Amino acid sequence: MNGSLLMNSNDDSDGRLEHRRRTLLPGLLMLGGVLVLVAVVLWPTRPGSTDTPKQGTGVARVEELRRADRTSAEAIIAELSKLDRPELRELAKFIKDDNPNVQRGVAIAMAQAPSLDVETAKELQAGLRDPAVTVRENCAKAVGRSEWKGPEVAALMAAMFADQSRDVRGIAASALGEQREAARPHIPALSKLMKEDWWGSGPAAAVACRKLGKIAIGAEPSLRSLLIQRMGWMDKDEAIEALGEIRTPQALNVLIDQVRDTLGPPSSRNSDKVERACRAIAKFGPEGRPALYVLKRVYETGKRSAAPDPDYDSACGMAAREAILAIDPAEAKALGIKPK
């Protein structure tokens, strides 16, 4: 009897042990599958991935930026710049991060973003004072292109005219040109920048004057100085275009001098400057009458040169022709100039 009970007890133990063996392996496999699934769902996107960023991915991408190499960082920055506005606002807070790679990446992403709202732009103020040139440069660019406008931004940009980097100074000057009326108190600083930094950020300051138009009245002497200093340089002559937008008697006098002093033979490289100056004078309309005498000279020179030389590009003569028409149609008719 006791032997029978003992055998039954052993059989029960063996059965339970066998049941455990049968259920343990499937349980472990199921647990492993769950862990793999959780890892796949929660694991951040790999560095360098070019997938379109989704809502809530900004912080995760910043964390990858900390350890990314240069190639991967460029791909991550491109993705960050495409974030929507709420996430860009959160991203801007990382401009104060203690990791230089993060600061640089965030600054570049902000400069590449299509547009920034006021709150996001304000978060970037710390970057304007960052020791890294790249951070300052891109933050200035982002703030200048943002929706944040007015006296506060104008003052921030003007303060950056003292920056050690020529590129930063140039971007700050161009950004000041976007501030419209708020830039008026800083025209003296803009003028000083053109005189003292004619070889560097001077052209960018002239671009700002062109954008500001009559708001930049008072900058004419510095624009003239810039033209003299950069004479012979193969650039776009932003100073000439700026004078054409300011349209004061002082600006006209500078343009007249520019035409007279650089007028040379048709093959002269200065002919480009003469052409641009004539086109700028045309914007004055009837107020450009004092320039008629020099415009006639350019027109006649171009006319004479074009006749014997079929290969001559008479762009100067054509520009003078259009300027004479814009200033005095009766005088143009007397010269045989007909409207097109």
Order of alpha helices (4+ residues) and beta strands (2+ residues): alpha-alpha-alpha-alpha-alpha-alpha-alpha-alpha-alpha-alpha-alpha-alpha-alpha-alpha-alpha-alpha-alpha-alpha
